[in-house]
Amino acid sequence: LLLVEDDRAIGQGIRVALNTEGYTLDWLEDGLSALHALRSEPFDLLLLDLGLPRMDGFDLLRQLRAEELALPVLILTARDGTANRIAGLDAGADDYLIKPFDVDELKARVRALLRRSQ
């Protein structure tokens, strides 16, 4: 799994939660680094914040889909408006979770996306 999250406290919390479930999680803090990583190695799932330095989450997602890099994407963001959720899904996300979120819900959504992608 790849997490792209620039808030260190949130990133660490997600890492601990998913590691305890047995997932291996790489963590990057900006969109451009994530794009390079996704081009060079396969990941089973992308957990993506939208407000990122160097390349925001929307731009990263559009680029991934333009390059036909097929992997499930779960957006994790504080952008709560309906328009933002629609934009994220239309840009190619498979699911959208609003911060703050319950860690058990995050785990359930990760399981569901991985199950559907196998």
Biopython code that builds the backbone (N, CA, C, O; Angstrom):
import numpy as np
from Bio.PDB.StructureBuilder import StructureBuilder

atoms = [
    (1, "LEU", "N", (0.850, -1.182, 0.000)),
    (1, "LEU", "CA", (0.000, 0.000, 0.000)),
    (1, "LEU", "C", (0.889, 1.237, 0.000)),
    (1, "LEU", "O", (1.989, 1.228, 0.553)),
    (2, "LEU", "N", (0.394, 2.302, -0.630)),
    (2, "LEU", "CA", (1.106, 3.575, -0.602)),
    (2, "LEU", "C", (0.201, 4.628, 0.008)),
    (2, "LEU", "O", (-0.924, 4.830, -0.448)),
    (3, "LEU", "N", (0.693, 5.297, 1.035)),
    (3, "LEU", "CA", (0.015, 6.424, 1.655)),
    (3, "LEU", "C", (0.727, 7.693, 1.222)),
    (3, "LEU", "O", (1.950, 7.793, 1.318)),
    (4, "VAL", "N", (-0.044, 8.663, 0.745)),
    (4, "VAL", "CA", (0.509, 9.979, 0.413)),
    (4, "VAL", "C", (-0.222, 10.988, 1.289)),
    (4, "VAL", "O", (-1.377, 11.333, 1.040)),
    (5, "GLU", "N", (0.476, 11.452, 2.319)),
    (5, "GLU", "CA", (-0.109, 12.304, 3.362)),
    (5, "GLU", "C", (0.988, 13.208, 3.909)),
    (5, "GLU", "O", (2.031, 12.721, 4.345)),
    (6, "ASP", "N", (0.761, 14.528, 3.889)),
    (6, "ASP", "CA", (1.792, 15.455, 4.352)),
    (6, "ASP", "C", (1.688, 15.798, 5.832)),
    (6, "ASP", "O", (2.602, 16.417, 6.377)),
    (7, "ASP", "N", (0.606, 15.416, 6.495)),
    (7, "ASP", "CA", (0.473, 15.652, 7.935)),
    (7, "ASP", "C", (1.082, 14.459, 8.667)),
    (7, "ASP", "O", (0.557, 13.347, 8.608)),
    (8, "ARG", "N", (2.193, 14.705, 9.357)),
    (8, "ARG", "CA", (2.931, 13.602, 9.983)),
    (8, "ARG", "C", (2.139, 12.873, 11.062)),
    (8, "ARG", "O", (2.258, 11.654, 11.190)),
    (9, "ALA", "N", (1.343, 13.586, 11.832)),
    (9, "ALA", "CA", (0.557, 12.934, 12.884)),
    (9, "ALA", "C", (-0.487, 12.001, 12.269)),
    (9, "ALA", "O", (-0.665, 10.874, 12.730)),
    (10, "ILE", "N", (-1.166, 12.467, 11.244)),
    (10, "ILE", "CA", (-2.171, 11.628, 10.578)),
    (10, "ILE", "C", (-1.487, 10.445, 9.897)),
    (10, "ILE", "O", (-1.952, 9.310, 10.001)),
    (11, "GLY", "N", (-0.394, 10.711, 9.208)),
    (11, "GLY", "CA", (0.330, 9.645, 8.520)),
    (11, "GLY", "C", (0.797, 8.561, 9.469)),
    (11, "GLY", "O", (0.678, 7.372, 9.173)),
    (12, "GLN", "N", (1.328, 8.972, 10.606)),
    (12, "GLN", "CA", (1.798, 7.994, 11.591)),
    (12, "GLN", "C", (0.638, 7.172, 12.143)),
    (12, "GLN", "O", (0.768, 5.962, 12.328)),
    (13, "GLY", "N", (-0.487, 7.817, 12.403)),
    (13, "GLY", "CA", (-1.653, 7.100, 12.902)),
    (13, "GLY", "C", (-2.163, 6.067, 11.908)),
    (13, "GLY", "O", (-2.523, 4.952, 12.287)),
    (14, "ILE", "N", (-2.193, 6.444, 10.630)),
    (14, "ILE", "CA", (-2.632, 5.513, 9.588)),
    (14, "ILE", "C", (-1.644, 4.366, 9.469)),
    (14, "ILE", "O", (-2.040, 3.208, 9.340)),
    (15, "ARG", "N", (-0.369, 4.686, 9.512)),
    (15, "ARG", "CA", (0.660, 3.646, 9.407)),
    (15, "ARG", "C", (0.504, 2.613, 10.523)),
    (15, "ARG", "O", (0.509, 1.410, 10.262)),
    (16, "VAL", "N", (0.366, 3.075, 11.750)),
    (16, "VAL", "CA", (0.223, 2.156, 12.883)),
    (16, "VAL", "C", (-1.034, 1.311, 12.721)),
    (16, "VAL", "O", (-0.996, 0.095, 12.909)),
    (17, "ALA", "N", (-2.148, 1.951, 12.374)),
    (17, "ALA", "CA", (-3.419, 1.228, 12.244)),
    (17, "ALA", "C", (-3.335, 0.140, 11.184)),
    (17, "ALA", "O", (-3.807, -0.975, 11.406)),
    (18, "LEU", "N", (-2.742, 0.447, 10.036)),
    (18, "LEU", "CA", (-2.703, -0.537, 8.952)),
    (18, "LEU", "C", (-1.605, -1.573, 9.165)),
    (18, "LEU", "O", (-1.753, -2.722, 8.749)),
    (19, "ASN", "N", (-0.512, -1.186, 9.803)),
    (19, "ASN", "CA", (0.522, -2.175, 10.131)),
    (19, "ASN", "C", (-0.011, -3.220, 11.101)),
    (19, "ASN", "O", (0.329, -4.398, 10.985)),
    (20, "THR", "N", (-0.844, -2.807, 12.059)),
    (20, "THR", "CA", (-1.399, -3.770, 13.009)),
    (20, "THR", "C", (-2.356, -4.742, 12.328)),
    (20, "THR", "O", (-2.629, -5.820, 12.858)),
    (21, "GLU", "N", (-2.864, -4.368, 11.160)),
    (21, "GLU", "CA", (-3.722, -5.261, 10.371)),
    (21, "GLU", "C", (-2.906, -6.164, 9.449)),
    (21, "GLU", "O", (-3.465, -6.994, 8.732)),
    (22, "GLY", "N", (-1.572, -6.001, 9.470)),
    (22, "GLY", "CA", (-0.715, -6.853, 8.661)),
    (22, "GLY", "C", (-0.345, -6.285, 7.304)),
    (22, "GLY", "O", (0.284, -6.974, 6.500)),
    (23, "TYR", "N", (-0.722, -5.040, 7.030)),
    (23, "TYR", "CA", (-0.393, -4.418, 5.747)),
    (23, "TYR", "C", (0.991, -3.795, 5.783)),
    (23, "TYR", "O", (1.410, -3.246, 6.803)),
    (24, "THR", "N", (1.691, -3.881, 4.672)),
    (24, "THR", "CA", (2.946, -3.156, 4.493)),
    (24, "THR", "C", (2.600, -1.820, 3.850)),
    (24, "THR", "O", (1.917, -1.774, 2.826)),
    (25, "LEU", "N", (3.071, -0.741, 4.451)),
    (25, "LEU", "CA", (2.675, 0.592, 4.016)),
    (25, "LEU", "C", (3.904, 1.449, 3.756)),
    (25, "LEU", "O", (4.710, 1.672, 4.659)),
    (26, "ASP", "N", (4.051, 1.928, 2.531)),
    (26, "ASP", "CA", (5.036, 2.955, 2.225)),
    (26, "ASP", "C", (4.337, 4.298, 2.405)),
    (26, "ASP", "O", (3.138, 4.425, 2.154)),
    (27, "TRP", "N", (5.106, 5.305, 2.846)),
    (27, "TRP", "CA", (4.503, 6.600, 3.142)),
    (27, "TRP", "C", (5.353, 7.695, 2.525)),
    (27, "TRP", "O", (6.551, 7.794, 2.794)),
    (28, "LEU", "N", (4.723, 8.516, 1.696)),
    (28, "LEU", "CA", (5.369, 9.678, 1.093)),
    (28, "LEU", "C", (4.558, 10.917, 1.445)),
    (28, "LEU", "O", (3.365, 10.836, 1.739)),
    (29, "GLU", "N", (5.237, 12.081, 1.408)),
    (29, "GLU", "CA", (4.585, 13.295, 1.879)),
    (29, "GLU", "C", (4.266, 14.303, 0.786)),
    (29, "GLU", "O", (3.760, 15.384, 1.088)),
    (30, "ASP", "N", (4.544, 13.985, -0.478)),
    (30, "ASP", "CA", (4.182, 14.914, -1.546)),
    (30, "ASP", "C", (3.776, 14.154, -2.804)),
    (30, "ASP", "O", (4.160, 13.002, -3.008)),
    (31, "GLY", "N", (3.008, 14.815, -3.624)),
    (31, "GLY", "CA", (2.448, 14.177, -4.797)),
    (31, "GLY", "C", (3.463, 13.797, -5.852)),
    (31, "GLY", "O", (3.331, 12.746, -6.479)),
    (32, "LEU", "N", (4.466, 14.621, -6.063)),
    (32, "LEU", "CA", (5.455, 14.329, -7.102)),
    (32, "LEU", "C", (6.267, 13.078, -6.755)),
    (32, "LEU", "O", (6.508, 12.237, -7.621)),
    (33, "SER", "N", (6.684, 12.954, -5.508)),
    (33, "SER", "CA", (7.391, 11.738, -5.081)),
    (33, "SER", "C", (6.506, 10.513, -5.244)),
    (33, "SER", "O", (6.979, 9.443, -5.629)),
    (34, "ALA", "N", (5.224, 10.671, -4.952)),
    (34, "ALA", "CA", (4.290, 9.558, -5.108)),
    (34, "ALA", "C", (4.161, 9.149, -6.572)),
    (34, "ALA", "O", (4.122, 7.957, -6.879)),
    (35, "LEU", "N", (4.094, 10.115, -7.470)),
    (35, "LEU", "CA", (3.989, 9.805, -8.892)),
    (35, "LEU", "C", (5.195, 8.994, -9.353)),
    (35, "LEU", "O", (5.041, 8.011, -10.077)),
    (36, "HIS", "N", (6.383, 9.396, -8.940)),
    (36, "HIS", "CA", (7.596, 8.655, -9.304)),
    (36, "HIS", "C", (7.555, 7.229, -8.737)),
    (36, "HIS", "O", (7.901, 6.272, -9.430)),
    (37, "ALA", "N", (7.134, 7.097, -7.489)),
    (37, "ALA", "CA", (7.066, 5.771, -6.867)),
    (37, "ALA", "C", (6.048, 4.880, -7.582)),
    (37, "ALA", "O", (6.312, 3.701, -7.816)),
    (38, "LEU", "N", (4.898, 5.434, -7.925)),
    (38, "LEU", "CA", (3.852, 4.656, -8.579)),
    (38, "LEU", "C", (4.247, 4.236, -9.990)),
    (38, "LEU", "O", (3.794, 3.205, -10.488)),
    (39, "ARG", "N", (5.083, 5.028, -10.624)),
    (39, "ARG", "CA", (5.570, 4.664, -11.958)),
    (39, "ARG", "C", (6.620, 3.564, -11.894)),
    (39, "ARG", "O", (6.802, 2.824, -12.861)),
    (40, "SER", "N", (7.311, 3.448, -10.768)),
    (40, "SER", "CA", (8.449, 2.539, -10.708)),
    (40, "SER", "C", (8.179, 1.219, -9.979)),
    (40, "SER", "O", (8.930, 0.260, -10.154)),
    (41, "GLU", "N", (7.130, 1.155, -9.173)),
    (41, "GLU", "CA", (6.843, -0.094, -8.484)),
    (41, "GLU", "C", (5.347, -0.266, -8.298)),
    (41, "GLU", "O", (4.619, 0.718, -8.166)),
    (42, "PRO", "N", (4.881, -1.517, -8.288)),
    (42, "PRO", "CA", (3.434, -1.759, -8.151)),
    (42, "PRO", "C", (2.982, -1.645, -6.695)),
    (42, "PRO", "O", (3.676, -2.073, -5.772)),
    (43, "PHE", "N", (1.818, -1.065, -6.521)),
    (43, "PHE", "CA", (1.174, -0.996, -5.214)),
    (43, "PHE", "C", (-0.231, -1.557, -5.353)),
    (43, "PHE", "O", (-0.843, -1.457, -6.417)),
    (44, "ASP", "N", (-0.743, -2.147, -4.276)),
    (44, "ASP", "CA", (-2.087, -2.719, -4.296)),
    (44, "ASP", "C", (-3.172, -1.686, -4.072)),
    (44, "ASP", "O", (-4.320, -1.889, -4.468)),
    (45, "LEU", "N", (-2.808, -0.563, -3.428)),
    (45, "LEU", "CA", (-3.802, 0.456, -3.076)),
    (45, "LEU", "C", (-3.074, 1.767, -2.806)),
    (45, "LEU", "O", (-1.979, 1.779, -2.243)),
    (46, "LEU", "N", (-3.697, 2.874, -3.217)),
    (46, "LEU", "CA", (-3.188, 4.213, -2.935)),
    (46, "LEU", "C", (-4.150, 4.905, -1.989)),
    (46, "LEU", "O", (-5.337, 5.034, -2.286)),
    (47, "LEU", "N", (-3.635, 5.354, -0.841)),
    (47, "LEU", "CA", (-4.387, 6.175, 0.103)),
    (47, "LEU", "C", (-3.880, 7.602, -0.089)),
    (47, "LEU", "O", (-2.708, 7.878, 0.165)),
    (48, "LEU", "N", (-4.736, 8.498, -0.529)),
    (48, "LEU", "CA", (-4.295, 9.773, -1.076)),
    (48, "LEU", "C", (-4.964, 10.963, -0.415)),
    (48, "LEU", "O", (-6.188, 11.096, -0.447)),
    (49, "ASP", "N", (-4.160, 11.824, 0.183)),
    (49, "ASP", "CA", (-4.628, 13.126, 0.649)),
    (49, "ASP", "C", (-4.726, 14.042, -0.573)),
    (49, "ASP", "O", (-4.034, 13.820, -1.567)),
    (50, "LEU", "N", (-5.567, 15.056, -0.509)),
    (50, "LEU", "CA", (-5.683, 15.976, -1.644)),
    (50, "LEU", "C", (-4.771, 17.183, -1.508)),
    (50, "LEU", "O", (-4.197, 17.631, -2.501)),
    (51, "GLY", "N", (-4.622, 17.719, -0.307)),
    (51, "GLY", "CA", (-3.826, 18.928, -0.101)),
    (51, "GLY", "C", (-2.367, 18.590, 0.126)),
    (51, "GLY", "O", (-1.903, 18.515, 1.264)),
    (52, "LEU", "N", (-1.643, 18.386, -0.972)),
    (52, "LEU", "CA", (-0.250, 17.951, -0.892)),
    (52, "LEU", "C", (0.683, 18.985, -1.503)),
    (52, "LEU", "O", (0.285, 19.718, -2.409)),
    (53, "PRO", "N", (1.930, 19.055, -1.017)),
    (53, "PRO", "CA", (2.919, 19.903, -1.677)),
    (53, "PRO", "C", (3.423, 19.266, -2.975)),
    (53, "PRO", "O", (3.310, 18.056, -3.169)),
    (54, "ARG", "N", (3.973, 20.087, -3.849)),
    (54, "ARG", "CA", (4.634, 19.718, -5.103)),
    (54, "ARG", "C", (3.702, 19.179, -6.172)),
    (54, "ARG", "O", (4.003, 19.343, -7.355)),
    (55, "MET", "N", (2.611, 18.558, -5.835)),
    (55, "MET", "CA", (1.571, 18.127, -6.779)),
    (55, "MET", "C", (0.386, 17.724, -5.934)),
    (55, "MET", "O", (0.488, 16.796, -5.132)),
    (56, "ASP", "N", (-0.749, 18.407, -6.096)),
    (56, "ASP", "CA", (-1.870, 18.073, -5.217)),
    (56, "ASP", "C", (-2.497, 16.736, -5.618)),
    (56, "ASP", "O", (-2.215, 16.193, -6.686)),
    (57, "GLY", "N", (-3.345, 16.229, -4.742)),
    (57, "GLY", "CA", (-3.921, 14.910, -4.931)),
    (57, "GLY", "C", (-4.769, 14.788, -6.186)),
    (57, "GLY", "O", (-4.743, 13.754, -6.853)),
    (58, "PHE", "N", (-5.531, 15.844, -6.519)),
    (58, "PHE", "CA", (-6.330, 15.805, -7.738)),
    (58, "PHE", "C", (-5.440, 15.666, -8.969)),
    (58, "PHE", "O", (-5.725, 14.858, -9.853)),
    (59, "ASP", "N", (-4.363, 16.449, -9.032)),
    (59, "ASP", "CA", (-3.455, 16.380, -10.182)),
    (59, "ASP", "C", (-2.772, 15.015, -10.263)),
    (59, "ASP", "O", (-2.622, 14.454, -11.348)),
    (60, "LEU", "N", (-2.365, 14.492, -9.127)),
    (60, "LEU", "CA", (-1.747, 13.167, -9.101)),
    (60, "LEU", "C", (-2.715, 12.106, -9.610)),
    (60, "LEU", "O", (-2.344, 11.256, -10.419)),
    (61, "LEU", "N", (-3.931, 12.156, -9.143)),
    (61, "LEU", "CA", (-4.934, 11.177, -9.545)),
    (61, "LEU", "C", (-5.215, 11.265, -11.046)),
    (61, "LEU", "O", (-5.292, 10.241, -11.725)),
    (62, "ARG", "N", (-5.367, 12.474, -11.558)),
    (62, "ARG", "CA", (-5.603, 12.641, -13.003)),
    (62, "ARG", "C", (-4.435, 12.094, -13.820)),
    (62, "ARG", "O", (-4.636, 11.469, -14.861)),
    (63, "GLN", "N", (-3.223, 12.331, -13.345)),
    (63, "GLN", "CA", (-2.044, 11.848, -14.063)),
    (63, "GLN", "C", (-1.976, 10.320, -14.043)),
    (63, "GLN", "O", (-1.661, 9.696, -15.056)),
    (64, "LEU", "N", (-2.269, 9.729, -12.904)),
    (64, "LEU", "CA", (-2.281, 8.259, -12.804)),
    (64, "LEU", "C", (-3.270, 7.650, -13.790)),
    (64, "LEU", "O", (-2.957, 6.683, -14.485)),
    (65, "ARG", "N", (-4.455, 8.221, -13.841)),
    (65, "ARG", "CA", (-5.479, 7.688, -14.740)),
    (65, "ARG", "C", (-5.120, 7.952, -16.202)),
    (65, "ARG", "O", (-5.399, 7.115, -17.061)),
    (66, "ALA", "N", (-4.510, 9.093, -16.499)),
    (66, "ALA", "CA", (-4.080, 9.385, -17.869)),
    (66, "ALA", "C", (-3.013, 8.390, -18.328)),
    (66, "ALA", "O", (-2.964, 8.016, -19.500)),
    (67, "GLU", "N", (-2.169, 7.970, -17.401)),
    (67, "GLU", "CA", (-1.120, 6.996, -17.720)),
    (67, "GLU", "C", (-1.618, 5.559, -17.588)),
    (67, "GLU", "O", (-0.856, 4.609, -17.768)),
    (68, "GLU", "N", (-2.891, 5.411, -17.275)),
    (68, "GLU", "CA", (-3.521, 4.104, -17.130)),
    (68, "GLU", "C", (-2.840, 3.225, -16.082)),
    (68, "GLU", "O", (-2.739, 2.009, -16.244)),
    (69, "LEU", "N", (-2.375, 3.862, -15.003)),
    (69, "LEU", "CA", (-1.847, 3.115, -13.863)),
    (69, "LEU", "C", (-3.051, 2.672, -13.032)),
    (69, "LEU", "O", (-3.653, 3.467, -12.310)),
    (70, "ALA", "N", (-3.380, 1.421, -13.147)),
    (70, "ALA", "CA", (-4.610, 0.902, -12.553)),
    (70, "ALA", "C", (-4.350, 0.363, -11.153)),
    (70, "ALA", "O", (-3.714, -0.677, -10.980)),
    (71, "LEU", "N", (-4.842, 1.070, -10.178)),
    (71, "LEU", "CA", (-4.842, 0.596, -8.807)),
    (71, "LEU", "C", (-5.982, 1.301, -8.094)),
    (71, "LEU", "O", (-6.341, 2.418, -8.467)),
    (72, "PRO", "N", (-6.560, 0.672, -7.074)),
    (72, "PRO", "CA", (-7.625, 1.345, -6.340)),
    (72, "PRO", "C", (-7.073, 2.542, -5.572)),
    (72, "PRO", "O", (-5.957, 2.509, -5.053)),
    (73, "VAL", "N", (-7.886, 3.603, -5.512)),
    (73, "VAL", "CA", (-7.493, 4.832, -4.837)),
    (73, "VAL", "C", (-8.562, 5.215, -3.824)),
    (73, "VAL", "O", (-9.744, 5.329, -4.149)),
    (74, "LEU", "N", (-8.116, 5.410, -2.590)),
    (74, "LEU", "CA", (-8.976, 5.896, -1.513)),
    (74, "LEU", "C", (-8.491, 7.290, -1.139)),
    (74, "LEU", "O", (-7.380, 7.455, -0.635)),
    (75, "ILE", "N", (-9.328, 8.288, -1.386)),
    (75, "ILE", "CA", (-8.986, 9.657, -0.993)),
    (75, "ILE", "C", (-9.288, 9.825, 0.487)),
    (75, "ILE", "O", (-10.356, 9.445, 0.966)),
    (76, "LEU", "N", (-8.320, 10.406, 1.210)),
    (76, "LEU", "CA", (-8.461, 10.745, 2.625)),
    (76, "LEU", "C", (-8.259, 12.245, 2.740)),
    (76, "LEU", "O", (-7.143, 12.727, 2.545)),
    (77, "THR", "N", (-9.314, 12.999, 3.054)),
    (77, "THR", "CA", (-9.176, 14.445, 3.033)),
    (77, "THR", "C", (-10.155, 15.119, 3.976)),
    (77, "THR", "O", (-11.167, 14.538, 4.366)),
    (78, "ALA", "N", (-9.839, 16.349, 4.333)),
    (78, "ALA", "CA", (-10.749, 17.164, 5.130)),
    (78, "ALA", "C", (-11.717, 17.940, 4.239)),
    (78, "ALA", "O", (-12.626, 18.593, 4.751)),
    (79, "ARG", "N", (-11.544, 17.884, 2.928)),
    (79, "ARG", "CA", (-12.429, 18.591, 1.985)),
    (79, "ARG", "C", (-13.763, 17.849, 1.929)),
    (79, "ARG", "O", (-13.902, 16.810, 1.284)),
    (80, "ASP", "N", (-14.737, 18.427, 2.632)),
    (80, "ASP", "CA", (-15.969, 17.705, 2.930)),
    (80, "ASP", "C", (-17.128, 17.991, 1.981)),
    (80, "ASP", "O", (-18.117, 17.259, 2.012)),
    (81, "GLY", "N", (-17.055, 18.997, 1.160)),
    (81, "GLY", "CA", (-18.200, 19.373, 0.340)),
    (81, "GLY", "C", (-18.553, 18.321, -0.694)),
    (81, "GLY", "O", (-17.698, 17.561, -1.149)),
    (82, "THR", "N", (-19.815, 18.291, -1.054)),
    (82, "THR", "CA", (-20.284, 17.352, -2.070)),
    (82, "THR", "C", (-19.527, 17.546, -3.374)),
    (82, "THR", "O", (-19.177, 16.567, -4.033)),
    (83, "ALA", "N", (-19.271, 18.782, -3.755)),
    (83, "ALA", "CA", (-18.551, 19.061, -5.008)),
    (83, "ALA", "C", (-17.155, 18.445, -4.983)),
    (83, "ALA", "O", (-16.695, 17.922, -5.998)),
    (84, "ASN", "N", (-16.474, 18.502, -3.837)),
    (84, "ASN", "CA", (-15.145, 17.889, -3.719)),
    (84, "ASN", "C", (-15.227, 16.373, -3.836)),
    (84, "ASN", "O", (-14.392, 15.758, -4.499)),
    (85, "ARG", "N", (-16.223, 15.765, -3.200)),
    (85, "ARG", "CA", (-16.375, 14.307, -3.286)),
    (85, "ARG", "C", (-16.647, 13.876, -4.727)),
    (85, "ARG", "O", (-16.066, 12.907, -5.214)),
    (86, "ILE", "N", (-17.526, 14.599, -5.393)),
    (86, "ILE", "CA", (-17.837, 14.283, -6.792)),
    (86, "ILE", "C", (-16.601, 14.461, -7.657)),
    (86, "ILE", "O", (-16.317, 13.620, -8.509)),
    (87, "ALA", "N", (-15.860, 15.551, -7.450)),
    (87, "ALA", "CA", (-14.648, 15.794, -8.241)),
    (87, "ALA", "C", (-13.619, 14.686, -8.037)),
    (87, "ALA", "O", (-12.982, 14.249, -8.995)),
    (88, "GLY", "N", (-13.455, 14.237, -6.812)),
    (88, "GLY", "CA", (-12.506, 13.161, -6.528)),
    (88, "GLY", "C", (-12.895, 11.856, -7.192)),
    (88, "GLY", "O", (-12.049, 11.172, -7.768)),
    (89, "LEU", "N", (-14.159, 11.508, -7.116)),
    (89, "LEU", "CA", (-14.637, 10.279, -7.742)),
    (89, "LEU", "C", (-14.565, 10.381, -9.263)),
    (89, "LEU", "O", (-14.189, 9.420, -9.934)),
    (90, "ASP", "N", (-14.927, 11.547, -9.810)),
    (90, "ASP", "CA", (-14.856, 11.747, -11.258)),
    (90, "ASP", "C", (-13.418, 11.743, -11.767)),
    (90, "ASP", "O", (-13.168, 11.386, -12.919)),
    (91, "ALA", "N", (-12.471, 12.137, -10.917)),
    (91, "ALA", "CA", (-11.059, 12.144, -11.322)),
    (91, "ALA", "C", (-10.461, 10.741, -11.312)),
    (91, "ALA", "O", (-9.356, 10.530, -11.811)),
    (92, "GLY", "N", (-11.195, 9.779, -10.741)),
    (92, "GLY", "CA", (-10.714, 8.400, -10.784)),
    (92, "GLY", "C", (-10.582, 7.706, -9.453)),
    (92, "GLY", "O", (-10.135, 6.560, -9.408)),
    (93, "ALA", "N", (-10.956, 8.363, -8.354)),
    (93, "ALA", "CA", (-10.900, 7.704, -7.048)),
    (93, "ALA", "C", (-11.981, 6.636, -6.959)),
    (93, "ALA", "O", (-13.036, 6.746, -7.584)),
    (94, "ASP", "N", (-11.703, 5.608, -6.176)),
    (94, "ASP", "CA", (-12.662, 4.534, -5.963)),
    (94, "ASP", "C", (-13.483, 4.725, -4.692)),
    (94, "ASP", "O", (-14.567, 4.160, -4.550)),
    (95, "ASP", "N", (-12.955, 5.528, -3.770)),
    (95, "ASP", "CA", (-13.660, 5.780, -2.518)),
    (95, "ASP", "C", (-13.126, 7.094, -1.950)),
    (95, "ASP", "O", (-12.075, 7.581, -2.365)),
    (96, "TYR", "N", (-13.867, 7.658, -0.994)),
    (96, "TYR", "CA", (-13.570, 8.991, -0.471)),
    (96, "TYR", "C", (-13.932, 8.985, 1.005)),
    (96, "TYR", "O", (-15.080, 8.718, 1.360)),
    (97, "LEU", "N", (-12.971, 9.276, 1.865)),
    (97, "LEU", "CA", (-13.188, 9.253, 3.308)),
    (97, "LEU", "C", (-12.799, 10.613, 3.889)),
    (97, "LEU", "O", (-11.703, 11.119, 3.646)),
    (98, "ILE", "N", (-13.721, 11.191, 4.661)),
    (98, "ILE", "CA", (-13.528, 12.535, 5.210)),
    (98, "ILE", "C", (-12.792, 12.469, 6.551)),
    (98, "ILE", "O", (-13.145, 11.682, 7.429)),
    (99, "LYS", "N", (-11.755, 13.316, 6.690)),
    (99, "LYS", "CA", (-11.040, 13.472, 7.967)),
    (99, "LYS", "C", (-11.841, 14.431, 8.848)),
    (99, "LYS", "O", (-12.422, 15.386, 8.332)),
    (100, "PRO", "N", (-11.885, 14.208, 10.135)),
    (100, "PRO", "CA", (-11.347, 13.033, 10.822)),
    (100, "PRO", "C", (-12.264, 11.833, 10.600)),
    (100, "PRO", "O", (-13.480, 11.974, 10.463)),
    (101, "PHE", "N", (-11.654, 10.651, 10.567)),
    (101, "PHE", "CA", (-12.424, 9.434, 10.338)),
    (101, "PHE", "C", (-12.099, 8.428, 11.432)),
    (101, "PHE", "O", (-11.080, 8.533, 12.114)),
    (102, "ASP", "N", (-12.978, 7.462, 11.580)),
    (102, "ASP", "CA", (-12.774, 6.374, 12.532)),
    (102, "ASP", "C", (-11.806, 5.379, 11.903)),
    (102, "ASP", "O", (-11.989, 4.987, 10.751)),
    (103, "VAL", "N", (-10.793, 4.973, 12.630)),
    (103, "VAL", "CA", (-9.773, 4.077, 12.093)),
    (103, "VAL", "C", (-10.369, 2.728, 11.683)),
    (103, "VAL", "O", (-9.879, 2.098, 10.745)),
    (104, "ASP", "N", (-11.412, 2.283, 12.368)),
    (104, "ASP", "CA", (-12.045, 1.020, 11.984)),
    (104, "ASP", "C", (-12.741, 1.145, 10.629)),
    (104, "ASP", "O", (-12.770, 0.190, 9.854)),
    (105, "GLU", "N", (-13.298, 2.312, 10.347)),
    (105, "GLU", "CA", (-13.900, 2.536, 9.033)),
    (105, "GLU", "C", (-12.820, 2.553, 7.955)),
    (105, "GLU", "O", (-13.021, 2.004, 6.872)),
    (106, "LEU", "N", (-11.685, 3.173, 8.238)),
    (106, "LEU", "CA", (-10.564, 3.157, 7.286)),
    (106, "LEU", "C", (-10.156, 1.724, 6.974)),
    (106, "LEU", "O", (-10.000, 1.357, 5.810)),
    (107, "LYS", "N", (-9.983, 0.919, 8.011)),
    (107, "LYS", "CA", (-9.587, -0.480, 7.810)),
    (107, "LYS", "C", (-10.614, -1.229, 6.966)),
    (107, "LYS", "O", (-10.242, -2.007, 6.087)),
    (108, "ALA", "N", (-11.887, -1.005, 7.221)),
    (108, "ALA", "CA", (-12.946, -1.685, 6.470)),
    (108, "ALA", "C", (-12.925, -1.260, 5.003)),
    (108, "ALA", "O", (-13.102, -2.097, 4.118)),
    (109, "ARG", "N", (-12.715, 0.006, 4.742)),
    (109, "ARG", "CA", (-12.678, 0.479, 3.354)),
    (109, "ARG", "C", (-11.449, -0.068, 2.621)),
    (109, "ARG", "O", (-11.531, -0.412, 1.442)),
    (110, "VAL", "N", (-10.319, -0.147, 3.315)),
    (110, "VAL", "CA", (-9.120, -0.738, 2.714)),
    (110, "VAL", "C", (-9.384, -2.199, 2.355)),
    (110, "VAL", "O", (-9.076, -2.635, 1.246)),
    (111, "ARG", "N", (-9.954, -2.952, 3.296)),
    (111, "ARG", "CA", (-10.273, -4.357, 3.024)),
    (111, "ARG", "C", (-11.196, -4.495, 1.816)),
    (111, "ARG", "O", (-10.979, -5.351, 0.958)),
    (112, "ALA", "N", (-12.221, -3.653, 1.752)),
    (112, "ALA", "CA", (-13.189, -3.735, 0.657)),
    (112, "ALA", "C", (-12.536, -3.411, -0.684)),
    (112, "ALA", "O", (-12.778, -4.104, -1.672)),
    (113, "LEU", "N", (-11.722, -2.376, -0.727)),
    (113, "LEU", "CA", (-11.073, -2.009, -1.995)),
    (113, "LEU", "C", (-10.095, -3.086, -2.448)),
    (113, "LEU", "O", (-10.010, -3.382, -3.639)),
    (114, "LEU", "N", (-9.365, -3.666, -1.521)),
    (114, "LEU", "CA", (-8.430, -4.732, -1.878)),
    (114, "LEU", "C", (-9.181, -5.979, -2.340)),
    (114, "LEU", "O", (-8.753, -6.654, -3.275)),
    (115, "ARG", "N", (-10.270, -6.274, -1.702)),
    (115, "ARG", "CA", (-11.079, -7.440, -2.080)),
    (115, "ARG", "C", (-11.616, -7.272, -3.502)),
    (115, "ARG", "O", (-11.589, -8.214, -4.293)),
    (116, "ARG", "N", (-12.099, -6.083, -3.823)),
    (116, "ARG", "CA", (-12.658, -5.821, -5.156)),
    (116, "ARG", "C", (-11.595, -5.818, -6.243)),
    (116, "ARG", "O", (-11.897, -6.108, -7.400)),
    (117, "SER", "N", (-10.373, -5.498, -5.894)),
    (117, "SER", "CA", (-9.327, -5.348, -6.918)),
    (117, "SER", "C", (-8.604, -6.657, -7.216)),
    (117, "SER", "O", (-7.790, -6.708, -8.139)),
    (118, "GLN", "N", (-8.879, -7.707, -6.465)),
    (118, "GLN", "CA", (-8.179, -8.982, -6.680)),
    (118, "GLN", "C", (-8.809, -9.807, -7.770)),
    (118, "GLN", "O", (-8.334, -10.903, -8.067)),
]
sb = StructureBuilder()
sb.init_structure("model")
sb.init_model(0)
sb.init_chain("A")
sb.init_seg("    ")
for serial, (resi, resn, name, xyz) in enumerate(atoms, 1):
    if name == "N":
        sb.init_residue(resn, " ", resi, " ")
    sb.init_atom(name, np.array(xyz, "f"), 0.0, 1.0, " ", f" {name:<3s}", serial, name[0])
structure = sb.get_structure()
